[in-house]
Amino acid sequence: MNDSQHFRFTNAVLLVPLAAVLLIWGFYWMELVNGTNLNYLGVYPRTLLGLRGVLISPLVHGSLEHLYNNTIPLAILLTALFYFYRKVAWNVLFTGIILSGLLTWLIGRPSYHIGASGLIYVLASFIFFKGIYTKYYRLVALSLVVVFIYGSLLWYIFPVKEGISWEGHLSGFVTGMVMAIFVKAKLPEQKKYDWEREDYNEEEDEFLKQFDENGNFIETPVDNQQELADQINIKYVYKEGNSEQKS
């Protein structure tokens, strides 16, 4: 299977990111219309009721700015996930939400932890580390793009700013890194040249036969050139043109 067969657009590449964006914006719109605050549906650490936030918290956002800041990274990273890792994308998505939510529930401060940023950290971490582990050139390039665009996210897995769930960020980061190790993603077969194969024999290589042991090009002897010239027959066929002229 080559790159074009393995990496290709499917319905999920466009529909899943779109559905995710519409879902979080629809949830926030519902809060505004009803005049309610659903922050209590977030993860509340080490309480039985707080476990419901493991699945619901990615939908809940505290403000329009919070929602906007999560929208673009979520859409971009989901698109990358379903394009480059479509065979395991659903597994990464749902398992990542559950594991990062549970880890936040275990290590978080006694407060409501809300927002899709935990999932964003899962996706960014998985895509980065998976690309590095596979050593496949296109996925490594994707890892570098993620670092270039979202490298600054790394600072927020530490308690550097008040009001931000760094525990949720850290949980997402760790979850994505662990999943990158254990989730097996099938890669396209890389084309191998003859000299890369294990059974390659230099002495039988027609190209290398044109060079001596010092790497110098072996010119064809003059006698052999003459023999080759003698073997070439050029035949000319003369056809007499039509002498009639048309006006």
One Martini backbone bead per residue (centre of mass of N, CA, C, O) as a GRO file, in nm:
protein
  247
    1MET     BB    1   0.093   0.038   0.026
    2ASN     BB    2   0.065   0.357  -0.050
    3ASP     BB    3   0.018   0.682   0.019
    4SER     BB    4  -0.248   0.729  -0.150
    5GLN     BB    5  -0.396   0.487   0.003
    6HIS     BB    6  -0.344   0.566   0.305
    7PHE     BB    7  -0.352   0.882   0.241
    8ARG     BB    8  -0.688   0.996   0.267
    9PHE     BB    9  -0.986   1.119   0.197
   10THR     BB   10  -1.263   1.125   0.409
   11ASN     BB   11  -1.546   1.186   0.570
   12ALA     BB   12  -1.411   1.205   0.857
   13VAL     BB   13  -1.207   1.437   0.807
   14LEU     BB   14  -1.457   1.649   0.802
   15LEU     BB   15  -1.694   1.560   0.998
   16VAL     BB   16  -1.564   1.538   1.279
   17PRO     BB   17  -1.462   1.829   1.321
   18LEU     BB   18  -1.736   1.959   1.264
   19ALA     BB   19  -1.896   1.815   1.489
   20ALA     BB   20  -1.721   1.912   1.727
   21VAL     BB   21  -1.768   2.215   1.688
   22LEU     BB   22  -2.080   2.210   1.698
   23LEU     BB   23  -2.102   2.085   1.980
   24ILE     BB   24  -1.958   2.304   2.156
   25TRP     BB   25  -2.126   2.543   2.047
   26GLY     BB   26  -2.409   2.427   2.114
   27PHE     BB   27  -2.368   2.405   2.418
   28TYR     BB   28  -2.315   2.708   2.466
   29TRP     BB   29  -2.580   2.812   2.341
   30MET     BB   30  -2.765   2.667   2.543
   31GLU     BB   31  -2.671   2.828   2.785
   32LEU     BB   32  -2.754   3.110   2.683
   33VAL     BB   33  -3.057   3.059   2.630
   34ASN     BB   34  -3.107   2.940   2.936
   35GLY     BB   35  -2.920   3.074   3.153
   36THR     BB   36  -2.680   2.871   3.212
   37ASN     BB   37  -2.449   2.676   3.429
   38LEU     BB   38  -2.239   2.378   3.342
   39ASN     BB   39  -1.973   2.339   3.518
   40TYR     BB   40  -2.074   2.094   3.704
   41LEU     BB   41  -2.003   1.882   3.454
   42GLY     BB   42  -1.737   1.850   3.536
   43VAL     BB   43  -1.447   1.761   3.671
   44TYR     BB   44  -1.445   1.615   4.004
   45PRO     BB   45  -1.225   1.524   4.213
   46ARG     BB   46  -1.281   1.240   4.403
   47THR     BB   47  -1.581   1.200   4.294
   48LEU     BB   48  -1.851   1.038   4.187
   49LEU     BB   49  -1.995   1.275   4.034
   50GLY     BB   50  -1.726   1.374   3.883
   51LEU     BB   51  -1.723   1.141   3.657
   52ARG     BB   52  -1.913   1.269   3.441
   53GLY     BB   53  -1.685   1.465   3.323
   54VAL     BB   54  -1.525   1.274   3.141
   55LEU     BB   55  -1.747   1.314   2.898
   56ILE     BB   56  -1.856   1.626   2.932
   57SER     BB   57  -1.624   1.845   2.967
   58PRO     BB   58  -1.547   1.900   2.655
   59LEU     BB   59  -1.825   2.079   2.621
   60VAL     BB   60  -1.734   2.272   2.847
   61HIS     BB   61  -1.744   2.637   2.878
   62GLY     BB   62  -1.677   2.947   3.041
   63SER     BB   63  -1.624   3.099   2.758
   64LEU     BB   64  -1.577   3.239   2.454
   65GLU     BB   65  -1.269   3.235   2.464
   66HIS     BB   66  -1.237   2.942   2.544
   67LEU     BB   67  -1.382   2.829   2.295
   68TYR     BB   68  -1.207   2.959   2.071
   69ASN     BB   69  -0.926   2.843   2.162
   70ASN     BB   70  -1.034   2.533   2.100
   71THR     BB   71  -1.139   2.513   1.808
   72ILE     BB   72  -0.896   2.513   1.610
   73PRO     BB   73  -0.717   2.287   1.730
   74LEU     BB   74  -0.934   2.068   1.717
   75ALA     BB   75  -0.980   2.069   1.409
   76ILE     BB   76  -0.687   2.019   1.314
   77LEU     BB   77  -0.619   1.757   1.480
   78LEU     BB   78  -0.854   1.583   1.377
   79THR     BB   79  -0.776   1.593   1.082
   80ALA     BB   80  -0.497   1.462   1.117
   81LEU     BB   81  -0.587   1.201   1.249
   82PHE     BB   82  -0.795   1.104   1.013
   83TYR     BB   83  -0.575   1.108   0.787
   84PHE     BB   84  -0.309   0.955   0.918
   85TYR     BB   85  -0.502   0.770   1.150
   86ARG     BB   86  -0.779   0.620   1.064
   87LYS     BB   87  -0.761   0.328   1.200
   88VAL     BB   88  -0.720   0.478   1.512
   89ALA     BB   89  -0.892   0.735   1.570
   90TRP     BB   90  -1.130   0.640   1.749
   91ASN     BB   91  -0.958   0.522   1.971
   92VAL     BB   92  -0.806   0.781   2.046
   93LEU     BB   93  -1.048   0.958   2.109
   94PHE     BB   94  -1.203   0.791   2.331
   95THR     BB   95  -0.965   0.698   2.508
   96GLY     BB   96  -0.853   0.982   2.560
   97ILE     BB   97  -1.093   1.098   2.711
   98ILE     BB   98  -1.105   0.890   2.943
   99LEU     BB   99  -0.810   0.889   3.050
  100SER     BB  100  -0.776   1.196   3.097
  101GLY     BB  101  -1.020   1.223   3.286
  102LEU     BB  102  -0.925   1.022   3.506
  103LEU     BB  103  -0.657   1.162   3.569
  104THR     BB  104  -0.783   1.427   3.656
  105TRP     BB  105  -0.952   1.298   3.888
  106LEU     BB  106  -0.690   1.211   4.050
  107ILE     BB  107  -0.496   1.501   4.036
  108GLY     BB  108  -0.686   1.716   4.091
  109ARG     BB  109  -0.832   1.975   4.198
  110PRO     BB  110  -1.099   2.105   4.392
  111SER     BB  111  -1.251   2.130   4.087
  112TYR     BB  112  -1.378   2.236   3.788
  113HIS     BB  113  -1.308   2.057   3.488
  114ILE     BB  114  -1.294   2.218   3.171
  115GLY     BB  115  -1.286   2.135   2.841
  116ALA     BB  116  -1.099   2.054   2.530
  117SER     BB  117  -0.790   2.065   2.609
  118GLY     BB  118  -0.733   1.774   2.689
  119LEU     BB  119  -0.780   1.662   2.401
  120ILE     BB  120  -0.569   1.836   2.259
  121TYR     BB  121  -0.329   1.707   2.410
  122VAL     BB  122  -0.371   1.426   2.309
  123LEU     BB  123  -0.337   1.484   2.005
  124ALA     BB  124  -0.063   1.629   2.006
  125SER     BB  125   0.096   1.404   2.147
  126PHE     BB  126   0.035   1.168   1.961
  127ILE     BB  127   0.132   1.289   1.690
  128PHE     BB  128   0.417   1.345   1.775
  129PHE     BB  129   0.517   1.066   1.893
  130LYS     BB  130   0.431   0.883   1.659
  131GLY     BB  131   0.612   1.008   1.443
  132ILE     BB  132   0.880   0.947   1.588
  133TYR     BB  133   0.847   0.635   1.621
  134THR     BB  134   0.808   0.558   1.313
  135LYS     BB  135   1.001   0.726   1.104
  136TYR     BB  136   0.809   0.852   0.909
  137TYR     BB  137   0.840   1.118   0.712
  138ARG     BB  138   0.546   1.233   0.720
  139LEU     BB  139   0.506   1.207   1.033
  140VAL     BB  140   0.748   1.373   1.116
  141ALA     BB  141   0.653   1.631   0.978
  142LEU     BB  142   0.396   1.653   1.147
  143SER     BB  143   0.537   1.683   1.419
  144LEU     BB  144   0.681   1.951   1.346
  145VAL     BB  145   0.423   2.112   1.299
  146VAL     BB  146   0.308   2.083   1.583
  147VAL     BB  147   0.545   2.221   1.725
  148PHE     BB  148   0.533   2.491   1.574
  149ILE     BB  149   0.229   2.559   1.655
  150TYR     BB  150   0.206   2.393   1.968
  151GLY     BB  151   0.460   2.422   2.160
  152SER     BB  152   0.342   2.625   2.382
  153LEU     BB  153   0.162   2.415   2.538
  154LEU     BB  154   0.373   2.296   2.735
  155TRP     BB  155   0.352   2.514   2.965
  156TYR     BB  156   0.039   2.417   3.050
  157ILE     BB  157   0.141   2.159   3.236
  158PHE     BB  158   0.183   2.396   3.425
  159PRO     BB  159   0.148   2.624   3.702
  160VAL     BB  160   0.137   2.939   3.533
  161LYS     BB  161  -0.189   2.978   3.555
  162GLU     BB  162  -0.470   3.103   3.648
  163GLY     BB  163  -0.765   2.913   3.570
  164ILE     BB  164  -0.599   2.656   3.478
  165SER     BB  165  -0.600   2.315   3.380
  166TRP     BB  166  -0.309   2.158   3.415
  167GLU     BB  167  -0.406   1.871   3.477
  168GLY     BB  168  -0.554   1.829   3.206
  169HIS     BB  169  -0.306   1.874   3.029
  170LEU     BB  170  -0.125   1.658   3.150
  171SER     BB  171  -0.314   1.421   3.101
  172GLY     BB  172  -0.320   1.450   2.792
  173PHE     BB  173  -0.019   1.426   2.738
  174VAL     BB  174   0.027   1.145   2.866
  175THR     BB  175  -0.184   0.991   2.708
  176GLY     BB  176  -0.070   1.042   2.422
  177MET     BB  177   0.210   0.916   2.473
  178VAL     BB  178   0.116   0.630   2.551
  179MET     BB  179  -0.052   0.574   2.292
  180ALA     BB  180   0.188   0.599   2.093
  181ILE     BB  181   0.313   0.327   2.197
  182PHE     BB  182   0.047   0.115   2.198
  183VAL     BB  183  -0.065   0.214   1.935
  184LYS     BB  184  -0.126   0.056   1.635
  185ALA     BB  185   0.001   0.175   1.318
  186LYS     BB  186  -0.040   0.148   0.994
  187LEU     BB  187   0.196   0.151   0.730
  188PRO     BB  188   0.335   0.227   0.454
  189GLU     BB  189   0.527   0.109   0.216
  190GLN     BB  190   0.855   0.142   0.151
  191LYS     BB  191   1.057   0.212  -0.092
  192LYS     BB  192   1.303  -0.006  -0.236
  193TYR     BB  193   1.610  -0.033  -0.329
  194ASP     BB  194   1.841  -0.250  -0.430
  195TRP     BB  195   2.066  -0.141  -0.216
  196GLU     BB  196   1.856  -0.206   0.040
  197ARG     BB  197   1.878  -0.494   0.014
  198GLU     BB  198   1.990  -0.793   0.151
  199ASP     BB  199   2.049  -0.937  -0.151
  200TYR     BB  200   2.263  -0.749  -0.234
  201ASN     BB  201   2.491  -0.731  -0.529
  202GLU     BB  202   2.752  -0.556  -0.651
  203GLU     BB  203   2.863  -0.745  -0.885
  204GLU     BB  204   2.560  -0.738  -1.038
  205ASP     BB  205   2.576  -0.442  -1.095
  206GLU     BB  206   2.553  -0.263  -1.384
  207PHE     BB  207   2.644   0.015  -1.287
  208LEU     BB  208   2.908  -0.065  -1.120
  209LYS     BB  209   3.062  -0.189  -1.372
  210GLN     BB  210   3.155   0.114  -1.469
  211PHE     BB  211   3.348   0.074  -1.218
  212ASP     BB  212   3.606   0.077  -1.026
  213GLU     BB  213   3.755   0.034  -0.712
  214ASN     BB  214   3.801   0.372  -0.718
  215GLY     BB  215   3.547   0.506  -0.889
  216ASN     BB  216   3.618   0.486  -1.184
  217PHE     BB  217   3.546   0.531  -1.500
  218ILE     BB  218   3.478   0.299  -1.757
  219GLU     BB  219   3.588   0.301  -2.062
  220THR     BB  220   3.522   0.236  -2.381
  221PRO     BB  221   3.678   0.087  -2.603
  222VAL     BB  222   3.756   0.149  -2.926
  223ASP     BB  223   3.699  -0.133  -3.043
  224ASN     BB  224   3.411  -0.153  -2.924
  225GLN     BB  225   3.301   0.098  -3.065
  226GLN     BB  226   3.340  -0.014  -3.352
  227GLU     BB  227   3.163  -0.264  -3.321
  228LEU     BB  228   2.904  -0.105  -3.259
  229ALA     BB  229   2.906   0.055  -3.528
  230ASP     BB  230   2.891  -0.201  -3.715
  231GLN     BB  231   2.603  -0.296  -3.594
  232ILE     BB  232   2.498  -0.037  -3.724
  233ASN     BB  233   2.214   0.011  -3.930
  234ILE     BB  234   2.147   0.245  -4.192
  235LYS     BB  235   1.842   0.324  -4.353
  236TYR     BB  236   1.750   0.463  -4.669
  237VAL     BB  237   1.442   0.610  -4.791
  238TYR     BB  238   1.346   0.709  -5.110
  239LYS     BB  239   1.094   0.952  -5.197
  240GLU     BB  240   0.914   1.062  -5.448
  241GLY     BB  241   0.769   1.337  -5.519
  242ASN     BB  242   0.498   1.527  -5.595
  243SER     BB  243   0.471   1.737  -5.887
  244GLU     BB  244   0.210   1.838  -5.816
  245GLN     BB  245   0.005   2.138  -5.816
  246LYS     BB  246  -0.182   2.329  -5.588
  247SER     BB  247  -0.439   2.611  -5.568
   0.00000   0.00000   0.00000
